[in-house]
Amino acid sequence: MAGDPRCPDCDVALEDAELFTGQGELRVRTEADGDDVLAAVGLKEALDVTPRRCPDCGLVRFYAIE
Ligand SMILES: [Zn+2]
């Protein structure tokens, strides 16, 4: 992640946060590239989700980093 993500409303650095689903890790699926191995077999890429929370207003943003 390039630089610390900041809250768009408060312009303060977002803090690390933990997310609990009770059913394993939360993930995001994206369309795989056409020449990707996963796309060739009809699968989509699964990305881990990293939550960040604003300490001022409580906004939570999710980042799915490749
Ligand atoms: Zn904020």
N, CA, C, O and the ligand as a Tripos MOL2 file, in Angstrom:
@<TRIPOS>MOLECULE
protein
  265   263    67     0     0
PROTEIN
NO_CHARGES

@<TRIPOS>ATOM
      1 N           0.8530   -1.1860    0.0000 N.3       1 MET1
      2 CA          0.0000    0.0000    0.0000 C.3       1 MET1
      3 C           0.8940    1.2430    0.0000 C.2       1 MET1
      4 O           1.7580    1.3800    0.8660 O.2       1 MET1
      5 N           0.6980    2.1330   -0.9440 N.am      2 ALA2
      6 CA          1.5550    3.3070   -1.0720 C.3       2 ALA2
      7 C           1.1120    4.3800   -0.0830 C.2       2 ALA2
      8 O           0.0790    5.0200   -0.2750 O.2       2 ALA2
      9 N           1.9000    4.5740    0.9770 N.am      3 GLY3
     10 CA          1.5590    5.5820    1.9720 C.3       3 GLY3
     11 C           0.4160    5.1220    2.8520 C.2       3 GLY3
     12 O          -0.2660    4.1450    2.5450 O.2       3 GLY3
     13 N           0.2140    5.8290    3.9400 N.am      4 ASP4
     14 CA         -0.8820    5.4890    4.8410 C.3       4 ASP4
     15 C          -2.1900    6.0100    4.2820 C.2       4 ASP4
     16 O          -2.2680    7.1730    3.8840 O.2       4 ASP4
     17 N          -3.2200    5.1780    4.2420 N.am      5 PRO5
     18 CA         -4.5250    5.6690    3.7980 C.3       5 PRO5
     19 C          -5.0800    6.6680    4.7980 C.2       5 PRO5
     20 O          -4.8970    6.5150    6.0050 O.2       5 PRO5
     21 N          -5.7580    7.6920    4.2940 N.am      6 ARG6
     22 CA         -6.2930    8.7570    5.1540 C.3       6 ARG6
     23 C          -7.8000    8.8370    4.9940 C.2       6 ARG6
     24 O          -8.3490    8.4910    3.9480 O.2       6 ARG6
     25 N          -8.4610    9.2990    6.0510 N.am      7 CYS7
     26 CA         -9.8990    9.4790    6.0170 C.3       7 CYS7
     27 C         -10.2400   10.6290    5.0660 C.2       7 CYS7
     28 O          -9.6760   11.7150    5.2020 O.2       7 CYS7
     29 N         -11.1510   10.4180    4.1040 N.am      8 PRO8
     30 CA        -11.4950   11.4950    3.1620 C.3       8 PRO8
     31 C         -12.2590   12.6270    3.8350 C.2       8 PRO8
     32 O         -12.3100   13.7300    3.2890 O.2       8 PRO8
     33 N         -12.8480   12.3960    4.9860 N.am      9 ASP9
     34 CA        -13.6190   13.4340    5.6750 C.3       9 ASP9
     35 C         -12.7690   14.2010    6.6790 C.2       9 ASP9
     36 O         -12.8630   15.4260    6.7570 O.2       9 ASP9
     37 N         -11.9360   13.4960    7.4520 N.am     10 CYS10
     38 CA        -11.1810   14.1140    8.5400 C.3      10 CYS10
     39 C          -9.7240   14.3780    8.1670 C.2      10 CYS10
     40 O          -9.0490   15.1560    8.8410 O.2      10 CYS10
     41 N          -9.2340   13.7480    7.1100 N.am     11 ASP11
     42 CA         -7.8400   13.8660    6.6940 C.3      11 ASP11
     43 C          -6.8670   13.4790    7.8110 C.2      11 ASP11
     44 O          -5.8450   14.1350    8.0130 O.2      11 ASP11
     45 N          -7.1950   12.4170    8.5240 N.am     12 VAL12
     46 CA         -6.2660   11.8390    9.4960 C.3      12 VAL12
     47 C          -5.9450   10.4160    9.0380 C.2      12 VAL12
     48 O          -6.7080    9.8090    8.2870 O.2      12 VAL12
     49 N          -4.8060    9.8930    9.5000 N.am     13 ALA13
     50 CA         -4.3960    8.5530    9.1010 C.3      13 ALA13
     51 C          -5.3650    7.5140    9.6460 C.2      13 ALA13
     52 O          -5.7710    7.5750   10.8060 O.2      13 ALA13
     53 N          -5.7290    6.5630    8.7970 N.am     14 LEU14
     54 CA         -6.5980    5.4760    9.2360 C.3      14 LEU14
     55 C          -5.7820    4.4670   10.0230 C.2      14 LEU14
     56 O          -4.6190    4.2130    9.7060 O.2      14 LEU14
     57 N          -6.3950    3.8920   11.0510 N.am     15 GLU15
     58 CA         -5.7300    2.9050   11.8990 C.3      15 GLU15
     59 C          -6.0660    1.4980   11.4390 C.2      15 GLU15
     60 O          -7.0830    1.2550   10.7900 O.2      15 GLU15
     61 N          -5.1700    0.5700   11.8000 N.am     16 ASP16
     62 CA         -5.4620   -0.8350   11.5390 C.3      16 ASP16
     63 C          -6.7190   -1.2330   12.3010 C.2      16 ASP16
     64 O          -6.9430   -0.7750   13.4210 O.2      16 ASP16
     65 N          -7.5220   -2.0710   11.7040 N.am     17 ALA17
     66 CA         -8.7180   -2.5650   12.3660 C.3      17 ALA17
     67 C          -8.8360   -4.0540   12.0890 C.2      17 ALA17
     68 O          -8.2830   -4.5600   11.1120 O.2      17 ALA17
     69 N          -9.5510   -4.7400   12.9430 N.am     18 GLU18
     70 CA         -9.7810   -6.1580   12.7160 C.3      18 GLU18
     71 C         -11.2390   -6.3860   12.4050 C.2      18 GLU18
     72 O         -12.1160   -5.7130   12.9460 O.2      18 GLU18
     73 N         -11.4900   -7.3300   11.5400 N.am     19 LEU19
     74 CA        -12.8380   -7.6240   11.1030 C.3      19 LEU19
     75 C         -13.1450   -9.0770   11.4470 C.2      19 LEU19
     76 O         -12.3620   -9.9820   11.1610 O.2      19 LEU19
     77 N         -14.2940   -9.2730   12.0610 N.am     20 PHE20
     78 CA        -14.6830  -10.6340   12.4250 C.3      20 PHE20
     79 C         -15.9790  -10.9810   11.7210 C.2      20 PHE20
     80 O         -16.9660  -10.2520   11.8250 O.2      20 PHE20
     81 N         -15.9760  -12.0840   11.0120 N.am     21 THR21
     82 CA        -17.1800  -12.5090   10.3010 C.3      21 THR21
     83 C         -17.8280  -13.7090   10.9700 C.2      21 THR21
     84 O         -19.0180  -13.9610   10.7820 O.2      21 THR21
     85 N         -17.0530  -14.4490   11.7470 N.am     22 GLY22
     86 CA        -17.5690  -15.6610   12.3410 C.3      22 GLY22
     87 C         -17.5920  -16.8290   11.3780 C.2      22 GLY22
     88 O         -17.8920  -17.9610   11.7590 O.2      22 GLY22
     89 N         -17.2710  -16.5410   10.1170 N.am     23 GLN23
     90 CA        -17.2830  -17.6070    9.1070 C.3      23 GLN23
     91 C         -16.0050  -17.5760    8.2910 C.2      23 GLN23
     92 O         -16.0360  -17.7910    7.0790 O.2      23 GLN23
     93 N         -14.8930  -17.3130    8.9360 N.am     24 GLY24
     94 CA        -13.6340  -17.2970    8.2130 C.3      24 GLY24
     95 C         -13.3170  -15.9140    7.6880 C.2      24 GLY24
     96 O         -14.0100  -14.9420    7.9890 O.2      24 GLY24
     97 N         -12.2650  -15.8410    6.9000 N.am     25 GLU25
     98 CA        -11.7960  -14.5590    6.4230 C.3      25 GLU25
     99 C         -12.7350  -13.9650    5.3880 C.2      25 GLU25
    100 O         -13.3110  -14.6700    4.5610 O.2      25 GLU25
    101 N         -12.8720  -12.6400    5.4580 N.am     26 LEU26
    102 CA        -13.6260  -11.9220    4.4450 C.3      26 LEU26
    103 C         -12.7060  -11.6930    3.2550 C.2      26 LEU26
    104 O         -11.5530  -11.2910    3.4140 O.2      26 LEU26
    105 N         -13.2260  -11.9540    2.0670 N.am     27 ARG27
    106 CA        -12.4000  -11.7900    0.8760 C.3      27 ARG27
    107 C         -13.2000  -11.1110   -0.2140 C.2      27 ARG27
    108 O         -14.4310  -11.0970   -0.1890 O.2      27 ARG27
    109 N         -12.4890  -10.5550   -1.1600 N.am     28 VAL28
    110 CA        -13.1070   -9.9080   -2.3090 C.3      28 VAL28
    111 C         -12.7120  -10.6820   -3.5530 C.2      28 VAL28
    112 O         -11.5600  -11.0850   -3.7140 O.2      28 VAL28
    113 N         -13.6780  -10.8810   -4.4210 N.am     29 ARG29
    114 CA        -13.3740  -11.5550   -5.6770 C.3      29 ARG29
    115 C         -13.3340  -10.5270   -6.7970 C.2      29 ARG29
    116 O         -14.1870   -9.6440   -6.8790 O.2      29 ARG29
    117 N         -12.3500  -10.6520   -7.6420 N.am     30 THR30
    118 CA        -12.2290   -9.7520   -8.7810 C.3      30 THR30
    119 C         -12.1600  -10.5760  -10.0490 C.2      30 THR30
    120 O         -11.8230  -11.7600  -10.0200 O.2      30 THR30
    121 N         -12.4840   -9.9380  -11.1610 N.am     31 GLU31
    122 CA        -12.3480  -10.6090  -12.4420 C.3      31 GLU31
    123 C         -10.8660  -10.8420  -12.6990 C.2      31 GLU31
    124 O         -10.0590   -9.9160  -12.6200 O.2      31 GLU31
    125 N         -10.5260  -12.0580  -12.9990 N.am     32 ALA32
    126 CA         -9.1370  -12.3660  -13.2860 C.3      32 ALA32
    127 C          -8.7930  -11.8890  -14.7000 C.2      32 ALA32
    128 O          -9.6610  -11.8130  -15.5690 O.2      32 ALA32
    129 N          -7.5280  -11.5720  -14.9110 N.am     33 ASP33
    130 CA         -7.0990  -11.1500  -16.2410 C.3      33 ASP33
    131 C          -7.3000  -12.2840  -17.2390 C.2      33 ASP33
    132 O          -7.2590  -13.4620  -16.8860 O.2      33 ASP33
    133 N          -7.5190  -11.8970  -18.4990 N.am     34 GLY34
    134 CA         -7.8350  -12.8780  -19.5270 C.3      34 GLY34
    135 C          -6.7730  -13.9390  -19.7230 C.2      34 GLY34
    136 O          -7.0870  -15.0890  -20.0290 O.2      34 GLY34
    137 N          -5.5110  -13.5570  -19.5490 N.am     35 ASP35
    138 CA         -4.4500  -14.5350  -19.7770 C.3      35 ASP35
    139 C          -3.9720  -15.1640  -18.4720 C.2      35 ASP35
    140 O          -2.9610  -15.8660  -18.4390 O.2      35 ASP35
    141 N          -4.7160  -14.8980  -17.3970 N.am     36 ASP36
    142 CA         -4.3390  -15.4370  -16.0980 C.3      36 ASP36
    143 C          -4.6870  -16.9230  -16.0130 C.2      36 ASP36
    144 O          -5.6320  -17.3910  -16.6490 O.2      36 ASP36
    145 N          -3.9210  -17.6410  -15.2340 N.am     37 VAL37
    146 CA         -4.1690  -19.0780  -15.0760 C.3      37 VAL37
    147 C          -5.5550  -19.3240  -14.4870 C.2      37 VAL37
    148 O          -6.2550  -20.2470  -14.9020 O.2      37 VAL37
    149 N          -5.9520  -18.4900  -13.5090 N.am     38 LEU38
    150 CA         -7.2590  -18.6610  -12.8860 C.3      38 LEU38
    151 C          -8.3780  -18.4420  -13.9000 C.2      38 LEU38
    152 O          -9.3640  -19.1790  -13.9140 O.2      38 LEU38
    153 N          -8.2200  -17.4130  -14.7570 N.am     39 ALA39
    154 CA         -9.2450  -17.1310  -15.7600 C.3      39 ALA39
    155 C          -9.3560  -18.2910  -16.7370 C.2      39 ALA39
    156 O         -10.4470  -18.6120  -17.2080 O.2      39 ALA39
    157 N          -8.2370  -18.9100  -17.0380 N.am     40 ALA40
    158 CA         -8.2340  -20.0040  -18.0060 C.3      40 ALA40
    159 C          -9.0940  -21.1700  -17.5290 C.2      40 ALA40
    160 O          -9.6520  -21.9040  -18.3450 O.2      40 ALA40
    161 N          -9.2020  -21.3410  -16.2380 N.am     41 VAL41
    162 CA        -10.0160  -22.4350  -15.7080 C.3      41 VAL41
    163 C         -11.3350  -21.9110  -15.1430 C.2      41 VAL41
    164 O         -12.0500  -22.6380  -14.4530 O.2      41 VAL41
    165 N         -11.6570  -20.6440  -15.4360 N.am     42 GLY42
    166 CA        -12.9550  -20.1050  -15.0810 C.3      42 GLY42
    167 C         -13.0820  -19.6380  -13.6570 C.2      42 GLY42
    168 O         -14.2010  -19.4590  -13.1770 O.2      42 GLY42
    169 N         -11.9890  -19.4340  -12.9610 N.am     43 LEU43
    170 CA        -12.0320  -18.9580  -11.5860 C.3      43 LEU43
    171 C         -11.7210  -17.4750  -11.5210 C.2      43 LEU43
    172 O         -11.1120  -16.9040  -12.4260 O.2      43 LEU43
    173 N         -12.1520  -16.8730  -10.4330 N.am     44 LYS44
    174 CA        -11.8280  -15.4730  -10.1950 C.3      44 LYS44
    175 C         -10.8250  -15.3890   -9.0660 C.2      44 LYS44
    176 O         -10.7300  -16.2740   -8.2160 O.2      44 LYS44
    177 N         -10.0840  -14.3010   -9.0830 N.am     45 GLU45
    178 CA         -9.0600  -14.0940   -8.0740 C.3      45 GLU45
    179 C          -9.7060  -13.7340   -6.7410 C.2      45 GLU45
    180 O         -10.6320  -12.9240   -6.6970 O.2      45 GLU45
    181 N          -9.2210  -14.3320   -5.6550 N.am     46 ALA46
    182 CA         -9.7140  -14.0180   -4.3130 C.3      46 ALA46
    183 C          -8.6500  -13.2120   -3.5840 C.2      46 ALA46
    184 O          -7.5090  -13.6540   -3.4480 O.2      46 ALA46
    185 N          -9.0310  -12.0180   -3.1140 N.am     47 LEU47
    186 CA         -8.0790  -11.1340   -2.4480 C.3      47 LEU47
    187 C          -8.4230  -11.0090   -0.9740 C.2      47 LEU47
    188 O          -9.5940  -10.9540   -0.5990 O.2      47 LEU47
    189 N          -7.3920  -10.9640   -0.1460 N.am     48 ASP48
    190 CA         -7.6080  -10.6880    1.2720 C.3      48 ASP48
    191 C          -8.0500   -9.2410    1.4370 C.2      48 ASP48
    192 O          -7.6480   -8.3680    0.6680 O.2      48 ASP48
    193 N          -8.8690   -8.9980    2.4320 N.am     49 VAL49
    194 CA         -9.3860   -7.6610    2.6990 C.3      49 VAL49
    195 C          -8.7190   -7.1130    3.9570 C.2      49 VAL49
    196 O          -8.6680   -7.7760    4.9930 O.2      49 VAL49
    197 N          -8.2120   -5.8870    3.8440 N.am     50 THR50
    198 CA         -7.5850   -5.2270    4.9880 C.3      50 THR50
    199 C          -8.4400   -4.0370    5.4100 C.2      50 THR50
    200 O          -8.5340   -3.0590    4.6680 O.2      50 THR50
    201 N          -9.0680   -4.0990    6.5860 N.am     51 PRO51
    202 CA         -9.8760   -2.9660    7.0410 C.3      51 PRO51
    203 C          -9.0260   -1.8960    7.7140 C.2      51 PRO51
    204 O          -8.0490   -2.2100    8.3930 O.2      51 PRO51
    205 N          -9.4010   -0.6250    7.5230 N.am     52 ARG52
    206 CA         -8.7590    0.5080    8.1940 C.3      52 ARG52
    207 C          -9.8700    1.3990    8.7520 C.2      52 ARG52
    208 O         -10.8800    1.6430    8.0920 O.2      52 ARG52
    209 N          -9.6620    1.8790    9.9820 N.am     53 ARG53
    210 CA        -10.6910    2.6590   10.6540 C.3      53 ARG53
    211 C         -10.1890    4.0570   10.9790 C.2      53 ARG53
    212 O          -9.0450    4.2370   11.3940 O.2      53 ARG53
    213 N         -11.0600    5.0450   10.7840 N.am     54 CYS54
    214 CA        -10.7260    6.4250   11.1470 C.3      54 CYS54
    215 C         -10.9430    6.5920   12.6460 C.2      54 CYS54
    216 O         -12.0320    6.3060   13.1440 O.2      54 CYS54
    217 N          -9.9060    7.0600   13.3880 N.am     55 PRO55
    218 CA        -10.0590    7.2250   14.8370 C.3      55 PRO55
    219 C         -10.9770    8.3880   15.2140 C.2      55 PRO55
    220 O         -11.4540    8.4530   16.3470 O.2      55 PRO55
    221 N         -11.2310    9.3030   14.2790 N.am     56 ASP56
    222 CA        -12.0660   10.4710   14.5890 C.3      56 ASP56
    223 C         -13.5480   10.1940   14.3460 C.2      56 ASP56
    224 O         -14.3630   10.3630   15.2540 O.2      56 ASP56
    225 N         -13.9070    9.7700   13.1310 N.am     57 CYS57
    226 CA        -15.3250    9.6270   12.8060 C.3      57 CYS57
    227 C         -15.7880    8.1810   12.7540 C.2      57 CYS57
    228 O         -16.9880    7.9180   12.6740 O.2      57 CYS57
    229 N         -14.8310    7.2190   12.7970 N.am     58 GLY58
    230 CA        -15.2270    5.8200   12.8180 C.3      58 GLY58
    231 C         -15.4310    5.2060   11.4520 C.2      58 GLY58
    232 O         -15.7990    4.0360   11.3500 O.2      58 GLY58
    233 N         -15.1990    5.9780   10.3920 N.am     59 LEU59
    234 CA        -15.3250    5.4310    9.0410 C.3      59 LEU59
    235 C         -14.4100    4.2210    8.8780 C.2      59 LEU59
    236 O         -13.2450    4.2700    9.2700 O.2      59 LEU59
    237 N         -14.9210    3.1500    8.3100 N.am     60 VAL60
    238 CA        -14.1070    1.9730    8.0250 C.3      60 VAL60
    239 C         -14.0440    1.7980    6.5160 C.2      60 VAL60
    240 O         -15.0650    1.7800    5.8290 O.2      60 VAL60
    241 N         -12.8230    1.6710    6.0200 N.am     61 ARG61
    242 CA        -12.6220    1.4060    4.5950 C.3      61 ARG61
    243 C         -11.9560    0.0590    4.4600 C.2      61 ARG61
    244 O         -11.1900   -0.3620    5.3280 O.2      61 ARG61
    245 N         -12.2540   -0.6200    3.3560 N.am     62 PHE62
    246 CA        -11.6730   -1.9210    3.1000 C.3      62 PHE62
    247 C         -10.7440   -1.8340    1.8960 C.2      62 PHE62
    248 O         -11.1030   -1.2790    0.8580 O.2      62 PHE62
    249 N          -9.5740   -2.3780    2.0470 N.am     63 TYR63
    250 CA         -8.6020   -2.4200    0.9600 C.3      63 TYR63
    251 C          -8.3660   -3.8760    0.5780 C.2      63 TYR63
    252 O          -8.0350   -4.7060    1.4250 O.2      63 TYR63
    253 N          -8.5380   -4.1720   -0.6900 N.am     64 ALA64
    254 CA         -8.2460   -5.5060   -1.2090 C.3      64 ALA64
    255 C          -6.9970   -5.3700   -2.0640 C.2      64 ALA64
    256 O          -7.0620   -4.9730   -3.2270 O.2      64 ALA64
    257 N          -5.8600   -5.7040   -1.4680 N.am     65 ILE65
    258 CA         -4.5790   -5.4900   -2.1100 C.3      65 ILE65
    259 C          -4.1290   -6.7690   -2.8020 C.2      65 ILE65
    260 O          -4.2000   -7.8580   -2.2330 O.2      65 ILE65
    261 N          -3.6650   -6.6160   -4.0380 N.am     66 GLU66
    262 CA         -3.1420   -7.7830   -4.7610 C.3      66 GLU66
    263 C          -1.7240   -8.0510   -4.3320 C.2      66 GLU66
    264 O          -1.0970   -8.9910   -4.8210 O.2      66 GLU66
    265 ZN        -12.8360   10.3730    9.6350 Zn       67 ZN67
@<TRIPOS>BOND
     1     1     2 1
     2     2     3 1
     3     3     4 2
     4     3     5 am
     5     5     6 1
     6     6     7 1
     7     7     8 2
     8     7     9 am
     9     9    10 1
    10    10    11 1
    11    11    12 2
    12    11    13 am
    13    13    14 1
    14    14    15 1
    15    15    16 2
    16    15    17 am
    17    17    18 1
    18    18    19 1
    19    19    20 2
    20    19    21 am
    21    21    22 1
    22    22    23 1
    23    23    24 2
    24    23    25 am
    25    25    26 1
    26    26    27 1
    27    27    28 2
    28    27    29 am
    29    29    30 1
    30    30    31 1
    31    31    32 2
    32    31    33 am
    33    33    34 1
    34    34    35 1
    35    35    36 2
    36    35    37 am
    37    37    38 1
    38    38    39 1
    39    39    40 2
    40    39    41 am
    41    41    42 1
    42    42    43 1
    43    43    44 2
    44    43    45 am
    45    45    46 1
    46    46    47 1
    47    47    48 2
    48    47    49 am
    49    49    50 1
    50    50    51 1
    51    51    52 2
    52    51    53 am
    53    53    54 1
    54    54    55 1
    55    55    56 2
    56    55    57 am
    57    57    58 1
    58    58    59 1
    59    59    60 2
    60    59    61 am
    61    61    62 1
    62    62    63 1
    63    63    64 2
    64    63    65 am
    65    65    66 1
    66    66    67 1
    67    67    68 2
    68    67    69 am
    69    69    70 1
    70    70    71 1
    71    71    72 2
    72    71    73 am
    73    73    74 1
    74    74    75 1
    75    75    76 2
    76    75    77 am
    77    77    78 1
    78    78    79 1
    79    79    80 2
    80    79    81 am
    81    81    82 1
    82    82    83 1
    83    83    84 2
    84    83    85 am
    85    85    86 1
    86    86    87 1
    87    87    88 2
    88    87    89 am
    89    89    90 1
    90    90    91 1
    91    91    92 2
    92    91    93 am
    93    93    94 1
    94    94    95 1
    95    95    96 2
    96    95    97 am
    97    97    98 1
    98    98    99 1
    99    99   100 2
   100    99   101 am
   101   101   102 1
   102   102   103 1
   103   103   104 2
   104   103   105 am
   105   105   106 1
   106   106   107 1
   107   107   108 2
   108   107   109 am
   109   109   110 1
   110   110   111 1
   111   111   112 2
   112   111   113 am
   113   113   114 1
   114   114   115 1
   115   115   116 2
   116   115   117 am
   117   117   118 1
   118   118   119 1
   119   119   120 2
   120   119   121 am
   121   121   122 1
   122   122   123 1
   123   123   124 2
   124   123   125 am
   125   125   126 1
   126   126   127 1
   127   127   128 2
   128   127   129 am
   129   129   130 1
   130   130   131 1
   131   131   132 2
   132   131   133 am
   133   133   134 1
   134   134   135 1
   135   135   136 2
   136   135   137 am
   137   137   138 1
   138   138   139 1
   139   139   140 2
   140   139   141 am
   141   141   142 1
   142   142   143 1
   143   143   144 2
   144   143   145 am
   145   145   146 1
   146   146   147 1
   147   147   148 2
   148   147   149 am
   149   149   150 1
   150   150   151 1
   151   151   152 2
   152   151   153 am
   153   153   154 1
   154   154   155 1
   155   155   156 2
   156   155   157 am
   157   157   158 1
   158   158   159 1
   159   159   160 2
   160   159   161 am
   161   161   162 1
   162   162   163 1
   163   163   164 2
   164   163   165 am
   165   165   166 1
   166   166   167 1
   167   167   168 2
   168   167   169 am
   169   169   170 1
   170   170   171 1
   171   171   172 2
   172   171   173 am
   173   173   174 1
   174   174   175 1
   175   175   176 2
   176   175   177 am
   177   177   178 1
   178   178   179 1
   179   179   180 2
   180   179   181 am
   181   181   182 1
   182   182   183 1
   183   183   184 2
   184   183   185 am
   185   185   186 1
   186   186   187 1
   187   187   188 2
   188   187   189 am
   189   189   190 1
   190   190   191 1
   191   191   192 2
   192   191   193 am
   193   193   194 1
   194   194   195 1
   195   195   196 2
   196   195   197 am
   197   197   198 1
   198   198   199 1
   199   199   200 2
   200   199   201 am
   201   201   202 1
   202   202   203 1
   203   203   204 2
   204   203   205 am
   205   205   206 1
   206   206   207 1
   207   207   208 2
   208   207   209 am
   209   209   210 1
   210   210   211 1
   211   211   212 2
   212   211   213 am
   213   213   214 1
   214   214   215 1
   215   215   216 2
   216   215   217 am
   217   217   218 1
   218   218   219 1
   219   219   220 2
   220   219   221 am
   221   221   222 1
   222   222   223 1
   223   223   224 2
   224   223   225 am
   225   225   226 1
   226   226   227 1
   227   227   228 2
   228   227   229 am
   229   229   230 1
   230   230   231 1
   231   231   232 2
   232   231   233 am
   233   233   234 1
   234   234   235 1
   235   235   236 2
   236   235   237 am
   237   237   238 1
   238   238   239 1
   239   239   240 2
   240   239   241 am
   241   241   242 1
   242   242   243 1
   243   243   244 2
   244   243   245 am
   245   245   246 1
   246   246   247 1
   247   247   248 2
   248   247   249 am
   249   249   250 1
   250   250   251 1
   251   251   252 2
   252   251   253 am
   253   253   254 1
   254   254   255 1
   255   255   256 2
   256   255   257 am
   257   257   258 1
   258   258   259 1
   259   259   260 2
   260   259   261 am
   261   261   262 1
   262   262   263 1
   263   263   264 2
@<TRIPOS>SUBSTRUCTURE
     1 MET1         2 RESIDUE 1 A MET
     2 ALA2         6 RESIDUE 1 A ALA
     3 GLY3        10 RESIDUE 1 A GLY
     4 ASP4        14 RESIDUE 1 A ASP
     5 PRO5        18 RESIDUE 1 A PRO
     6 ARG6        22 RESIDUE 1 A ARG
     7 CYS7        26 RESIDUE 1 A CYS
     8 PRO8        30 RESIDUE 1 A PRO
     9 ASP9        34 RESIDUE 1 A ASP
    10 CYS10       38 RESIDUE 1 A CYS
    11 ASP11       42 RESIDUE 1 A ASP
    12 VAL12       46 RESIDUE 1 A VAL
    13 ALA13       50 RESIDUE 1 A ALA
    14 LEU14       54 RESIDUE 1 A LEU
    15 GLU15       58 RESIDUE 1 A GLU
    16 ASP16       62 RESIDUE 1 A ASP
    17 ALA17       66 RESIDUE 1 A ALA
    18 GLU18       70 RESIDUE 1 A GLU
    19 LEU19       74 RESIDUE 1 A LEU
    20 PHE20       78 RESIDUE 1 A PHE
    21 THR21       82 RESIDUE 1 A THR
    22 GLY22       86 RESIDUE 1 A GLY
    23 GLN23       90 RESIDUE 1 A GLN
    24 GLY24       94 RESIDUE 1 A GLY
    25 GLU25       98 RESIDUE 1 A GLU
    26 LEU26      102 RESIDUE 1 A LEU
    27 ARG27      106 RESIDUE 1 A ARG
    28 VAL28      110 RESIDUE 1 A VAL
    29 ARG29      114 RESIDUE 1 A ARG
    30 THR30      118 RESIDUE 1 A THR
    31 GLU31      122 RESIDUE 1 A GLU
    32 ALA32      126 RESIDUE 1 A ALA
    33 ASP33      130 RESIDUE 1 A ASP
    34 GLY34      134 RESIDUE 1 A GLY
    35 ASP35      138 RESIDUE 1 A ASP
    36 ASP36      142 RESIDUE 1 A ASP
    37 VAL37      146 RESIDUE 1 A VAL
    38 LEU38      150 RESIDUE 1 A LEU
    39 ALA39      154 RESIDUE 1 A ALA
    40 ALA40      158 RESIDUE 1 A ALA
    41 VAL41      162 RESIDUE 1 A VAL
    42 GLY42      166 RESIDUE 1 A GLY
    43 LEU43      170 RESIDUE 1 A LEU
    44 LYS44      174 RESIDUE 1 A LYS
    45 GLU45      178 RESIDUE 1 A GLU
    46 ALA46      182 RESIDUE 1 A ALA
    47 LEU47      186 RESIDUE 1 A LEU
    48 ASP48      190 RESIDUE 1 A ASP
    49 VAL49      194 RESIDUE 1 A VAL
    50 THR50      198 RESIDUE 1 A THR
    51 PRO51      202 RESIDUE 1 A PRO
    52 ARG52      206 RESIDUE 1 A ARG
    53 ARG53      210 RESIDUE 1 A ARG
    54 CYS54      214 RESIDUE 1 A CYS
    55 PRO55      218 RESIDUE 1 A PRO
    56 ASP56      222 RESIDUE 1 A ASP
    57 CYS57      226 RESIDUE 1 A CYS
    58 GLY58      230 RESIDUE 1 A GLY
    59 LEU59      234 RESIDUE 1 A LEU
    60 VAL60      238 RESIDUE 1 A VAL
    61 ARG61      242 RESIDUE 1 A ARG
    62 PHE62      246 RESIDUE 1 A PHE
    63 TYR63      250 RESIDUE 1 A TYR
    64 ALA64      254 RESIDUE 1 A ALA
    65 ILE65      258 RESIDUE 1 A ILE
    66 GLU66      262 RESIDUE 1 A GLU
    67 ZN67       265 GROUP 0 **** ****
